[in-house]
Structure formats: structure tokens, C-alpha cells
Amino acid sequence: MVGTMALLPPFIRVTRMTRIASHPVAAPAVEDEVLLDAPDERLGPALVAAAQGAYGAAAELLATTRRRAEWEDRDRYVTRLAAFARSRAQWLEAWRAAAPRDPDALLVAAQLAVDRAWPSPARAELLREVSPLITAAARGDDRDPVPWRVALDHARGSRAGHKYFEELWQAAVRRAPHHYGCHVAALRYLASSWHGSHRECFDFADLAAQDAPAGSLVQALPVRAAFAYLTDGCGPEVPHERLDAAADRAIELSARFPVADPWPAEVRNLLTYVLVRLDRREDALLQLRLIGPCATSFPWDRVSDDPLGLFLTLRADVRAAPLTGPPRHPHSERAGRARSGDH
């Protein structure tokens, strides 16, 4: 078996702006109505326009992220726009017809094609047909790591070998050494290729987090590895201290952002799941206050067909824990492990 170090090229330390709260977080309780995957103020108008069949707002949004090298935002927006297009694709079809070589339209189309192929029993075969589209998106802007994140997911879904994946990984980190989406894609590949080798996944996640800037979302990669371990139920046991250390690192990251900030919302939801599983109720309660109304589908949709319902139930349990005992663990409602694929 190829060692994980083959997937760990030296990370280039770079100085970059990070989103850090200007003052310590006091974490007041936020009782606003919870919205699942609520878009931020930039994505919202693009989704509203797309619902009306217009692509101009989405095109401007993605062009702006590319021009400003806002790669993390770009990755999120591409993923959300592609998810919207799965049920309402007229706006994307009109965009591609009007601008067939637009790198932003190509990127959304590539993400959509991967998403559509993923649930199929013929996934690997369908994904092979998507390769030219991903290649075209990658050629649109050589600085952009997001097409390479799509390519990494594509490689996992098509069961590509380690050598090919490592080539994609090298290309991705040359463009953005600390891009969270690419690191998540690599972690997923490790987890799926070496099923049960959670220690190797932790090694990868810990090394990446240690080298990343303090405000980088890559600091949450170890807690993502902890989630994979806690929902898998196979492989050698990971020491409890390592799970706690992953949670502690993510707590430090979360504290850098304001309350109810959509930017770290998914990380905070993931961290809350892990903290509850580790019976760290007080820490989980703090994260729920920081989350406020910003519930996210992940990780709850990996263990429940009703992610919002599970989030609300768990929040109520954590808040009531002093009176009723420890909060219930959000174990999978399905038989066996959490939903496979983690796409």
C-alpha cells in the first residue's frame, strides 16, 4: 500500500489575508429562526436570479471571485450553483449557449456533471465522460484551484489510482497550497481508497493543519478526519486524545469568526457533531451559540434523511442536558455506517 507521505508534498508557506473577527467572540445565544444552508449576501441574489432563468448575477459573482482570487468563496459558490442547477438548469444552459468558453460556466457545468453521475451505479463510466469538461474548466484560468478540486473528486469517484491522484494533487496545491476544498477532496480519497486506515487520514490532516495559517479552514481538517472515524465503525481504534486534539484545533479556528457567520458555519456544524459524540457538552453548547441560525446540511445529512430536524433535536438536547442528562448522540438513522461516498 502506498504510504500517505506520497500525497504530502512540502506545503509552501504563504502569507494571505484571513477572515478573523476583529474582537474576541462573546458567543451570545442567537435565537433566530434556523435556516438550512442559507446563502450569504453575495450568493443569495445569484440564486434568486437563476430561479428566474437569468444567469447574469451568477456569471458576475464567479467572475469576481476569479478576478480577486477568492478561491474558497468560489468553491462554495460553484458547489451551491451546481446543486441548484440539478433541478433548475435552464439558466446554466442559457449561459453556456451564450458563452460556451466562459471558464465560470464551464466550471459550474463540470461540478453539475460530477454531481449527477455520483449516485449512479454506473458512476465510474459516467464520470469518464465528464473528463473533457473538467479539463476545459481547468484551462479557463491557470491560477484557479477549484477545477482541480473537481478533478480530485472525479478521480475518487472513478476509482483512479494513487499515481494519477498524486499528479492532480500536486497541480492543485501548486495553485493554492492551503485550499480547504482540495484538502477535503484528498482526505476523502484517502478514506475511500484505504478504508479503515483512519490513522493515515489523521496523519494527513494533522500535517496539513500544522502548516496552514491560523485562520485557514484547513485547521478544521483533523476534525473532519475525526468525523469520518466516528461515523465509520471500522479500522484500528484512534486514541481519544487525538480526537480531542482535533476538536480543540477546530474550536480555536471557530473562535476567530463572529457569531452567526455563514463563512465558518459548516465547520461549526461539523465540530458540534464531533463534540457531542465526544461527550463535550459545554463545548458543543458554545458552538451552537456561535452557529446561531446557520445550520448546514453537512454533516447532518450523512447520518439522517432529515438534516435540519436532526440539528434542531440535537440543539434542544444539548441545551436541556443539565436537566435531562447527556445529550443524545447523533448516530446514523440508517443501518451500518454513515452515508457512503461523502460527496
C-alpha positions in Angstrom: 0.0 0.0 0.0 1.3 3.4 -0.9 2.2 5.5 2.1 0.3 8.7 2.9 3.6 10.6 2.7 3.4 10.2 -1.1 0.4 12.5 -1.0 2.1 15.1 1.2 4.4 17.3 -0.8 6.0 20.2 1.1 3.4 22.9 1.6 4.6 26.3 0.6 4.0 28.7 3.4 2.3 31.8 2.1 1.1 35.0 3.7 -2.5 35.7 2.9 -5.5 37.6 4.3 -7.7 35.5 6.6 -11.2 36.2 7.9 -10.6 36.8 11.5 -13.0 38.5 13.9 -11.8 41.9 15.0 -12.7 41.2 18.6 -13.0 38.1 20.9 -16.2 36.2 20.4 -18.5 36.7 23.4 -20.8 34.0 22.0 -24.2 35.3 23.0 -27.1 33.0 22.3 -28.7 33.6 18.9 -32.3 32.6 18.8 -33.1 33.5 15.2 -35.1 31.1 13.1 -32.7 28.4 11.8 -32.3 28.2 8.0 -30.6 25.2 6.4 -27.8 26.2 4.1 -28.9 29.9 3.9 -26.9 31.7 1.2 -24.7 34.6 2.1 -25.4 38.1 0.8 -23.4 37.5 -2.3 -24.8 34.2 -3.3 -28.4 34.9 -2.5 -29.1 37.4 -5.4 -27.4 35.0 -7.9 -29.7 32.1 -6.8 -32.8 34.4 -7.0 -31.9 35.4 -10.5 -31.2 31.8 -11.5 -34.6 30.9 -10.2 -36.0 33.4 -12.7 -33.9 31.9 -15.5 -31.2 34.6 -15.6 -27.5 33.8 -15.3 -26.0 37.3 -15.3 -25.7 37.6 -11.5 -24.1 34.1 -11.2 -21.7 35.0 -14.0 -20.7 38.3 -12.4 -20.3 36.6 -8.9 -18.0 33.9 -10.2 -16.0 36.3 -12.4 -15.4 38.5 -9.4 -14.2 35.5 -7.3 -11.8 34.5 -10.1 -10.6 38.1 -10.6 -9.9 38.6 -6.9 -8.6 35.0 -6.4 -11.2 34.3 -3.7 -10.8 30.6 -4.2 -12.6 29.4 -1.1 -15.7 31.6 -1.9 -15.5 30.5 -5.5 -15.5 26.8 -4.5 -18.6 27.3 -2.3 -20.5 29.3 -4.8 -19.8 26.8 -7.6 -21.0 23.9 -5.5 -24.2 25.7 -4.5 -24.9 26.9 -8.0 -24.4 23.4 -9.4 -26.7 22.0 -6.7 -29.4 24.5 -7.7 -28.9 23.6 -11.4 -29.6 19.9 -10.7 -33.3 20.7 -10.5 -33.4 24.0 -12.5 -30.7 24.1 -15.2 -32.3 26.4 -17.7 -30.2 29.4 -16.6 -27.0 27.4 -16.9 -27.9 26.1 -20.3 -28.6 29.6 -21.5 -25.3 30.8 -20.1 -23.3 28.1 -21.8 -25.2 28.7 -25.1 -24.3 32.4 -24.9 -20.7 31.9 -23.7 -19.6 28.4 -24.5 -16.0 29.1 -23.4 -16.7 31.0 -20.3 -14.5 29.4 -17.6 -17.1 30.1 -14.9 -19.9 28.5 -16.8 -17.6 25.5 -17.7 -16.7 25.1 -14.0 -20.4 25.0 -12.8 -21.2 22.6 -15.6 -18.3 20.3 -14.6 -19.4 20.3 -11.0 -23.0 19.6 -12.1 -21.9 16.7 -14.3 -20.0 15.1 -11.4 -22.9 15.6 -9.0 -25.3 14.0 -11.5 -23.1 11.0 -12.1 -22.3 10.4 -8.4 -25.4 8.5 -7.3 -25.5 6.2 -10.3 -24.4 2.6 -10.1 -22.5 3.4 -13.4 -20.7 6.2 -11.7 -17.2 5.4 -12.9 -18.3 5.0 -16.5 -20.4 8.2 -16.4 -17.5 10.2 -14.8 -15.2 9.2 -17.6 -17.4 11.2 -20.0 -17.0 14.2 -17.8 -13.2 14.4 -18.0 -13.1 16.7 -21.1 -15.5 19.2 -19.4 -13.2 19.4 -16.3 -10.2 19.8 -18.5 -11.8 22.7 -20.3 -12.7 24.3 -17.0 -9.1 24.0 -15.7 -7.8 25.7 -18.8 -10.0 28.7 -18.2 -7.7 30.3 -15.6 -4.5 28.6 -14.8 -4.5 30.2 -11.3 -7.8 28.6 -10.3 -7.6 25.6 -7.9 -11.3 24.9 -8.0 -11.3 22.8 -11.2 -8.6 20.8 -9.7 -10.8 20.2 -6.6 -13.5 18.9 -9.0 -10.9 16.8 -10.7 -9.9 15.3 -7.3 -13.5 14.4 -6.6 -13.8 13.0 -10.1 -10.7 10.8 -9.5 -12.1 9.4 -6.3 -15.5 8.7 -7.9 -13.8 7.0 -10.9 -11.5 5.0 -8.6 -8.4 6.4 -10.1 -5.0 5.0 -9.0 -2.7 6.7 -6.5 -0.2 7.9 -9.1 -2.8 9.8 -11.1 -4.4 11.2 -8.0 -1.0 12.4 -6.7 -0.4 14.3 -10.0 -3.8 16.1 -9.6 -3.0 16.8 -6.0 0.4 18.3 -6.9 -1.3 20.5 -9.5 -3.9 21.7 -7.0 -1.6 22.7 -4.2 0.8 24.5 -6.6 -2.1 26.8 -7.3 -3.4 27.2 -3.7 -1.3 25.4 -1.0 -4.0 25.8 1.7 -7.2 25.5 -0.3 -9.7 23.8 2.0 -11.8 22.1 -0.7 -8.8 20.4 -2.3 -7.7 19.1 1.1 -11.1 17.8 1.9 -11.1 16.1 -1.5 -7.7 14.5 -0.7 -8.9 13.3 2.7 -12.0 11.7 1.2 -9.8 9.9 -1.4 -7.6 8.6 1.4 -10.6 7.4 3.4 -12.2 5.7 0.4 -9.1 4.2 -1.0 -7.7 2.9 2.3 -10.9 2.0 4.0 -10.3 1.8 7.7 -6.9 3.4 7.7 -8.0 6.3 9.9 -4.6 6.9 11.4 -3.2 7.6 8.0 -6.1 10.1 7.3 -5.3 11.8 10.6 -1.6 12.0 9.7 -2.5 13.7 6.5 -5.0 16.1 8.2 -2.7 17.0 11.1 0.3 17.7 8.9 -1.8 20.0 6.6 -3.3 21.8 9.6 0.1 22.3 11.2 1.4 24.0 8.1 -1.7 26.1 7.3 -2.2 29.7 8.6 -4.1 30.0 11.9 -7.2 31.4 10.2 -7.3 28.9 7.4 -10.2 26.4 7.2 -7.6 23.7 6.8 -7.3 23.9 10.6 -10.6 22.0 10.6 -9.3 19.1 8.5 -8.4 17.0 11.6 -11.9 17.3 13.0 -13.2 16.2 9.5 -11.0 13.1 9.9 -12.5 12.6 13.4 -16.0 12.8 11.9 -15.0 10.1 9.3 -13.7 7.9 12.1 -16.7 8.4 14.4 -19.2 7.5 11.6 -17.2 4.7 10.1 -17.0 2.0 12.7 -14.1 0.1 11.2 -10.4 0.0 11.3 -8.0 0.3 14.3 -9.1 2.5 17.2 -7.9 6.1 17.2 -6.8 7.3 20.6 -9.4 9.6 22.3 -6.7 12.2 22.9 -6.2 12.5 19.1 -10.0 13.1 18.7 -9.9 15.7 21.4 -6.9 17.4 19.9 -8.7 17.6 16.5 -11.7 19.2 18.2 -9.6 21.6 20.2 -7.9 22.8 17.0 -11.3 23.4 15.3 -12.5 25.3 18.4 -9.6 27.7 18.1 -10.5 28.2 14.5 -14.1 28.8 15.2 -13.3 31.4 17.9 -11.7 33.6 15.2 -15.0 34.3 13.5 -18.1 36.3 14.5 -21.3 34.8 15.8 -23.7 33.5 13.1 -21.1 34.0 10.4 -22.0 31.9 7.3 -18.3 31.5 6.4 -17.3 29.0 9.1 -20.9 27.6 9.5 -20.2 24.2 8.1 -17.1 23.8 10.2 -19.0 24.8 13.3 -21.8 22.3 12.5 -19.2 19.6 11.9 -17.4 20.4 15.1 -20.7 20.3 17.1 -21.4 16.8 15.8 -17.9 15.6 16.9 -18.1 17.4 20.3 -21.4 15.7 21.1 -20.0 12.3 20.1 -17.1 13.0 22.5 -19.5 14.0 25.3 -18.1 17.5 25.4 -21.5 19.2 26.1 -20.3 22.6 27.2 -18.1 23.0 24.2 -20.9 21.8 21.9 -23.3 24.4 23.5 -20.8 27.2 22.8 -20.6 26.1 19.1 -24.4 26.1 18.9 -24.4 29.6 20.1 -21.8 30.6 17.5 -23.8 28.8 14.8 -26.9 30.8 15.5 -29.3 30.3 12.6 -26.7 29.0 10.2 -27.4 25.2 10.1 -25.7 23.3 7.3 -26.7 20.1 5.6 -23.3 18.6 6.2 -22.7 16.7 8.5 -26.3 16.0 9.5 -27.3 14.7 6.1 -24.6 12.0 6.4 -26.4 10.4 9.4 -30.1 11.4 8.8 -32.6 11.9 6.0 -33.8 15.0 7.8 -30.7 17.1 8.5 -32.5 20.1 9.8 -34.7 18.0 12.0 -31.6 16.3 13.5 -29.8 19.6 14.1 -32.8 21.1 15.9 -33.3 17.9 18.0 -29.6 17.8 18.9 -29.6 21.5 19.8 -32.6 21.1 22.1 -30.9 18.0 23.7 -27.7 19.9 24.3 -29.4 22.9 25.8 -31.5 20.7 28.1 -28.6 18.4 29.1 -28.2 19.8 32.6 -31.8 18.7 33.4 -32.1 15.6 31.4 -28.6 14.1 31.3 -26.1 14.0 28.5 -27.4 14.9 25.0 -28.2 12.0 22.7 -25.5 11.1 20.3 -26.5 11.8 16.6 -25.8 8.3 15.5 -26.8 7.3 12.0 -30.5 6.6 11.5 -29.5 4.2 8.7 -28.2 0.7 9.1 -24.4 0.4 9.3 -22.1 3.3 8.6 -22.9 6.9 7.7 -24.0 7.5 4.1 -21.2 6.3 1.8 -19.5 8.5 -0.8 -19.4 11.7 1.3 -19.9 13.7 -1.9 
